[in-house]
Amino acid sequence: MIEIDGLVKKFGPFTAVDGISFSVARGEVLGFLGPNGAGKSTTMKMVTGFLAPTAGHISVCGHEVGRDTLAAQRMIGYLPEGAPAYADMTPLQFLRFIADIRGLNGSAATAAIARAVDRTEIAGVMEQPIETLSKGFRRRVGLAQSILHDPPVLIMDEPTDGLDPNQKFAVRKLIAEMAPTKAIIISTHILEEVDAICSRALIIDRGRIVADGTPAALTARSRYHNAVTLTLDAGDADAARDALSAVEGVVSMEEDARGADHSFTLFATSADEADTSLVDRVGNLAREKSWNVRTLYGEPGRLDEVFRSLTRPDTEKTQGDAA
Amino acid sequence: MRETLAIFKRELAGYFATPLAFVFMIIFLFCVGGFTFYLGGHFEAGQANLKGFFQFHPWLYLFLIPAIAMRLWAEERRVGTIELLLSLPIPLWSAVLGKFLAAWAFAGISLSLTFPMWLTVAYLGDPDHGVILAGYVGSFFMAGGYLAIGSCISATTRNQVIAFVVSVVVSFLFTVSGLPIVTDFVSVWAPQAVLTTIASFSFLTHFEAIVEGVIDLRDIIYFVTLIGVWLVACGIVVDMKKAG
């Protein structure tokens, strides 16, 4: 549905997007991850035809953006960053305007607006000027605008930014409901969101793709993947330290003391191979020694750690290596 | 066409959604009235026409029209709605034209609210209604000219104050290009042909001819062409901003 090939965007001497290529199929929810200024929003702006690329090709449902921009834009629902809307209009007027532009009129427009309002739960504020609405409602008005014409392609720039946990949950649920029939790209800073709704994630840093895979595959790149974390009563910590380092297969260990709890993270010989037996061995040991175990689990990996290792600035990277 | 109409309706409603429309209209009507009676010597002239009324329109428009035009694009850019607008399936010319027509219609509404002037003259004397109608048509087209300039300049910036000031300056040059302030400066070094060309750009020259009751097709063509050229320039500016 979305094909992007060799996309480049330069602002004067600054290269914001530096040769990005990827594609998104129907049913996929692609998560764009990356630090601020990595080129996520710029890429989205080019896909939606708001910015013209310096080089590269974008095709949406077979329509080339730049040559056949209007046809491509008809296929896209777009929620720009910050969900801008005409502040002096009410959501009803605003959605009518969007419906007008999208060529929906009469009963088709009414039905489309009713459906979008229902899905985004903004029925209660339809007659209030948008400038008087809370951030959460404004965001949802923006969402309603983007899904109004039931587009096959949805592009959302930080759809849950600034929402409270309940609203975030509702938006994620909405995206999950729409996912099977659409190609969706979302950008986010919230890593848990990637796990919750994305079928695939791209990590972008300084205009380049540095990782591409399912959330599980990306998580597995973490050095914590298949590590075992055991949390004990702090009183048992000293006794446990030596016993744990002697467990078969453990090559290194990290400790973290938090109040009355003390946790050990054990790293096995090979982080890539699934070594579930390590959890069993540690569990048996704890039972043998009758330690006061709070939690024990095998780690799937930590996405935030992968994110930081792939995107941190050069200076930090060299410092980290030196240490 | 459908998109142009949608944008036209939204923009026109946008003027009335804020106090801007009413503030503008009240000030416009006050100024028009004040200028006509105090500076124009409307009564003292003792003639049943609206010359004293129309002759101040270029000077009023010079400051008031940029105030209508400045928000057209600059506001969208500042608030970020431009991203929404330009990612909707709208041909560029539709957006440019829809916005311009909305502002022009608003100026037209303001202008039409000066009708009591016409009624007064008609009540007190026996004016030539054709001449007055010509004056209104001319004034309306001239407002369009100022608006097209303001619209293009508004597209270049996200700051409405800058849009306003630059529009006033550019509009001023177009207004007075037939007066000695410009012609004296040019005549020193330029050949007569250049001088005539520059002078022919003057709003005043074209407008005064119309106010005299002579609707020359060339004057109307002048204003229509001027509007067209500035709107094309506006479209080019908006498109260039896309390239970053």
Interface residues (C-beta under 8 A of the other chain):
Chain A: K9 K10 F11 K45 T48 G49 F50 L51 A52 T54 L70 A71 Q73 R74 I76 Y78 P80 E81 G82 P84 A85 Y86 A87 D88 M89 Q93 F97 I98 D100 I101 R102 G103 P129 Q145
Chain B: R2 E3 L5 A6 I7 K9 R10 A13 G14 A17 T18 V79 G80 T81 E83 L84 L86 S87 L88 P89 I90 P91 K242 A243 G244
